[in-house]
Amino acid sequence: MMRDAPGAEPGALLRKAELFSTLLDEDLAYVATRVAPLELSAGEELYHAGIKAKKFYILKSGVVAIHRNNEFNPEEELEIARYVAGDVIGDFDFVLGSERTDRAVAIEPSSLLYFPAGVDGLEGIEAENPAAGARILLEAAAMISARLRSTQSLISNNAPWVRELRRSIYTDSATGLLSHAFLEEEVPKSLEKPTTIVFVKPDRFKELNDQHGHAAGDAAMTVLARALIGETERLGRGWALRIRSNETALVVPGCGADEAVALARQLARVVSDIDLHESIPGCDFKFTASEALAVWPDDGEDWPALIESLSILLVKAWSGGGNRIYRVRPAPDAGRPESAGSAGPQGGAPCK
């Protein structure tokens, strides 16, 4: 039988877990309230096949082995993996909400942390703290995406659950927007010259949360997501994405430099038109927008480098007071002057 280990302090270990490594401090503080310690004796079972994955585990010390039935001999059990201190156990099934297909057992006395404690799985986290739950799910999708890339050749024959995994990876459950993983992995496969990408961040978002609570921030993100998706429908092409937290993006193939600034200004109007009265009675808060835009391949052919430049410029626009649009400086090109009013990743000015 599993027993809680007394006196465990999860904070430092949580930051080492991939799922929590980039969470906001306020989210990590919440996560810490839903983590509990656990002690296993040698030979003691952590979980078995057939139960729904409502928790996952971080191994503090000891060794835990994973066993699965031999498909050619159901009476034989095979050891397929071993986990040691610092490893995360069972997070894949937890994120998908699927049943365990294996059995985990301690090889030696082992200390663990489990999450979530006191609520019913990921659904319980999302019900109790929707904002934190959405960000945890976003981190989980990015984490699983990285694992998917490294094991793609091994899982190519498991089409049904791969499809489900890809859906969870590439969709932000809180807003319905596509994810940052989609921007990095799928968009480059469909680029056409030229393609405009605009990063959009509502200004004074923290002020909204401070004045009206995180429910207002969640409502604002929902309204913004609908508006961005509406822009792709209006244009008849493109992708609306959530990059991180309250940062979003619109990617529009077939949109060149002449249309890019006009598109960015349209998105600024979209943000300024966000109306929260319906969701938050009495909330008359109005946003402005910080934006960073680039045109591929004019402003750089290296897609990952272009995305990084946009992230840097978005921070610059926001930290400079907001309500402005920056453009990535086009790469040097003999015979082509630099565009007026453009901005590079190390500095720049608002587009005119």
Secondary structure, DSSP 8 states (H G I E B T S, - for coil): --B--TT---HHHHHHSTTTTT--HHHHHHHHHT-EEEEE-TT-EEE-TTSB---EEEEEES-EEEEEEETTEEEEEEEEEEE-TT-EESHHHHHHT-B--SEEEESS-EEEEEE--SS-HHHHHHHH-HHHHHHHHHHHHHHHHHHHHHTHHHHTT-HHHHHHHHHHHHB-TTT--B-HHHHHHTGGGG--SSEEEEEEEETTHHHHHHHH-HHHHHHHHHHHHHHHHHHHHHHT--EEEEEETTEEEEEEET--HHHHHHHHHHHHHHHHT---TTTSTT------EEEEEEEETTT-S-HHHHHHHHHHHHHHHHHTTSSEEEEB----BTTB---TT-EETTEE-B--
